[in-house]
């Protein structure tokens, strides 16, 4: 695998994760869950989900790249 492509893919997945985080927050706000008590919880949960998805999608190319460096 080409390391430049892997790096571009990982950066893209991180950006996608943050985009999804914002989309989750916006969805809850659209449906009227904009409340001083619930909004911080929704923001933290959506950030966690976005980061988790970004890391999850990035893990496969990173693993393949690592294995190619190790010669396996």
Phi and psi in degrees as GROMACS dihedral restraints (atoms count N, CA, C in turn):
[ dihedral_restraints ]
;  ai    aj    ak    al  type     phi  dphi    fc
    3     4     5     6     1   -85.2    20    10
    4     5     6     7     1   122.3    20    10
    6     7     8     9     1   -61.7    20    10
    7     8     9    10     1   -29.1    20    10
    9    10    11    12     1   -67.5    20    10
   10    11    12    13     1   -40.5    20    10
   12    13    14    15     1   -66.2    20    10
   13    14    15    16     1   -40.2    20    10
   15    16    17    18     1   -63.2    20    10
   16    17    18    19     1   -45.0    20    10
   18    19    20    21     1   -62.3    20    10
   19    20    21    22     1   -42.7    20    10
   21    22    23    24     1   -62.9    20    10
   22    23    24    25     1   -41.4    20    10
   24    25    26    27     1   -63.8    20    10
   25    26    27    28     1   -44.4    20    10
   27    28    29    30     1   -64.0    20    10
   28    29    30    31     1   -44.2    20    10
   30    31    32    33     1   -61.7    20    10
   31    32    33    34     1   -40.2    20    10
   33    34    35    36     1   -64.8    20    10
   34    35    36    37     1   -39.4    20    10
   36    37    38    39     1   -69.5    20    10
   37    38    39    40     1   -34.1    20    10
   39    40    41    42     1   -65.6    20    10
   40    41    42    43     1   -43.1    20    10
   42    43    44    45     1   -63.3    20    10
   43    44    45    46     1   -40.6    20    10
   45    46    47    48     1   -63.7    20    10
   46    47    48    49     1   -39.0    20    10
   48    49    50    51     1   -61.6    20    10
   49    50    51    52     1   -44.0    20    10
   51    52    53    54     1   -68.5    20    10
   52    53    54    55     1   -33.9    20    10
   54    55    56    57     1   -64.5    20    10
   55    56    57    58     1   -43.3    20    10
   57    58    59    60     1   -65.1    20    10
   58    59    60    61     1   -35.5    20    10
   60    61    62    63     1   -59.8    20    10
   61    62    63    64     1   -46.0    20    10
   63    64    65    66     1   -65.7    20    10
   64    65    66    67     1   -37.9    20    10
   66    67    68    69     1   -64.3    20    10
   67    68    69    70     1   -39.3    20    10
   69    70    71    72     1   -64.5    20    10
   70    71    72    73     1   -44.8    20    10
   72    73    74    75     1   -61.2    20    10
   73    74    75    76     1   -43.6    20    10
   75    76    77    78     1   -66.0    20    10
   76    77    78    79     1   -36.0    20    10
   78    79    80    81     1   -63.1    20    10
   79    80    81    82     1   -45.6    20    10
   81    82    83    84     1   -64.7    20    10
   82    83    84    85     1   -37.9    20    10
   84    85    86    87     1   -67.3    20    10
   85    86    87    88     1   -38.0    20    10
   87    88    89    90     1   -62.8    20    10
   88    89    90    91     1   -37.5    20    10
   90    91    92    93     1   -84.6    20    10
   91    92    93    94     1     6.1    20    10
   93    94    95    96     1    92.7    20    10
   94    95    96    97     1    15.3    20    10
   96    97    98    99     1   -91.8    20    10
   97    98    99   100     1    41.1    20    10
   99   100   101   102     1   -95.7    20    10
  100   101   102   103     1    91.9    20    10
  102   103   104   105     1  -137.8    20    10
  103   104   105   106     1   142.5    20    10
  105   106   107   108     1   -58.3    20    10
  106   107   108   109     1   -28.0    20    10
  108   109   110   111     1   -83.1    20    10
  109   110   111   112     1   -43.0    20    10
  111   112   113   114     1   -86.5    20    10
  112   113   114   115     1   -29.1    20    10
  114   115   116   117     1   -59.6    20    10
  115   116   117   118     1   -44.9    20    10
  117   118   119   120     1   -63.0    20    10
  118   119   120   121     1   -34.9    20    10
  120   121   122   123     1   -67.4    20    10
  121   122   123   124     1   -43.1    20    10
  123   124   125   126     1   -64.0    20    10
  124   125   126   127     1   -41.2    20    10
  126   127   128   129     1   -63.4    20    10
  127   128   129   130     1   -43.4    20    10
  129   130   131   132     1   -67.3    20    10
  130   131   132   133     1   -42.7    20    10
  132   133   134   135     1   -66.0    20    10
  133   134   135   136     1   -41.3    20    10
  135   136   137   138     1   -69.4    20    10
  136   137   138   139     1   -35.2    20    10
  138   139   140   141     1   -65.1    20    10
  139   140   141   142     1   -41.9    20    10
  141   142   143   144     1   -61.0    20    10
  142   143   144   145     1   -45.4    20    10
  144   145   146   147     1   -64.2    20    10
  145   146   147   148     1   -43.8    20    10
  147   148   149   150     1   -62.6    20    10
  148   149   150   151     1   -44.8    20    10
  150   151   152   153     1   -66.3    20    10
  151   152   153   154     1   -41.1    20    10
  153   154   155   156     1   -61.3    20    10
  154   155   156   157     1   -44.1    20    10
  156   157   158   159     1   -66.7    20    10
  157   158   159   160     1   -40.3    20    10
  159   160   161   162     1   -62.0    20    10
  160   161   162   163     1   -43.4    20    10
  162   163   164   165     1   -68.1    20    10
  163   164   165   166     1   -40.9    20    10
  165   166   167   168     1   -62.1    20    10
  166   167   168   169     1   -46.8    20    10
  168   169   170   171     1   -69.7    20    10
  169   170   171   172     1   -26.6    20    10
  171   172   173   174     1   -82.1    20    10
  172   173   174   175     1   -17.7    20    10
  174   175   176   177     1   -66.5    20    10
  175   176   177   178     1   -36.2    20    10
  177   178   179   180     1   -66.7    20    10
  178   179   180   181     1   -53.0    20    10
  180   181   182   183     1   -63.8    20    10
  181   182   183   184     1   -33.1    20    10
  183   184   185   186     1   -66.0    20    10
  184   185   186   187     1   -40.0    20    10
  186   187   188   189     1   -64.0    20    10
  187   188   189   190     1   -46.2    20    10
  189   190   191   192     1   -62.9    20    10
  190   191   192   193     1   -41.2    20    10
  192   193   194   195     1   -64.6    20    10
  193   194   195   196     1   -42.5    20    10
  195   196   197   198     1   -62.6    20    10
  196   197   198   199     1   -42.4    20    10
  198   199   200   201     1   -65.8    20    10
  199   200   201   202     1   -34.8    20    10
  201   202   203   204     1   -70.6    20    10
  202   203   204   205     1   -32.3    20    10
  204   205   206   207     1   -69.1    20    10
  205   206   207   208     1   -36.2    20    10
  207   208   209   210     1   -79.9    20    10
  208   209   210   211     1   -10.1    20    10
  210   211   212   213     1    82.1    20    10
  211   212   213   214     1    23.3    20    10
